[in-house]
Amino acid sequence: MVTSAIVGAVVTAISGLFMTPFTRMGVDVVQKGAPFPWVIRVIPMGDHILWDMFMADLAIWVLIALVVSMFAIHATARKR
């Protein structure tokens, strides 16, 4: 469970480094983060973090990491 939270936090942080596909809001505004864009960058001004979208993105990635780890644990337990 703790490992899933750590993996989810790391993936969320990494997703904020890259532009979200198909969410360019204009010539000088870019959204970053996946699956929910949680960083809005206005090119001349800098970044603005949308904390509610950040928490939703974090929750999704923690849930994905938890499900993957539960399947991995179940698969290794079945082999025994």
N, C-alpha and C positions, 0 to 999 in steps of 0.2 A: 504494500500500500504506500509506504513512504517512497519507495523507489519509483512508483508510478507518478507520484506528485513531483518528484525531482525531474524525471524524464519529461513530464508535461510542461514544467516551468522552463526547462532548457529548450524544448521544441518551440514553445511560445516566444521566447526571447530570440531564437534564431529566425522565426517567421517574421519578426518585426524588422529584420534587416533587408528583406526583399519586397519588391512591389507586388501588390495583389493584382493578379491578372484581371483585365477588363474593368478596373475601377478608377481609371484616370479621370479626375473631375474637371480638368481644364488644362490649359497650357502650363500653368505654373503650380498646380496642386496635385500631389501624388498621395495615394493611400498605401499603407504597408500593413502586413500581418495577414495570417490565413488561419482558419477559414473566415474569420471576421476581421476586417481591417480595423486596427486599433491605433495606428499612428497616422496622422495627417501631416504631410510636409508641404508647407507653402515655401516655394523655392527661395525667395529673397529673405524670409523671416526665420525659418527653422521648423522644428518639430512641435507638434501638439499631441499629447497622448490622451486618447479617449478611454478612461479607466473602466467604464462599464463594458465596453467591447473587449478590452484587455482581459478582464475577469471571465467573460464568456469564452474567449479564445483559450484561456488557461484551462477552464473547466472541460472544454471539448478535448484538448490534448491530454489532460490527465485521465479522462474517461477512456480515450483510445489506448493509452499506455496501460491502464488497468485491465482492459479487456484482453489485450495482447498478452500481458503477463499471466493472466488467469488461464488463457488457452495454452500457453507454454507450460505452465505448472501442471495443468490437467493432462497434457500430452506426455510429459515425462513421468507422471504418476501412473499412467495407463500402461507404460512399457514395462513396469516392474512386475 
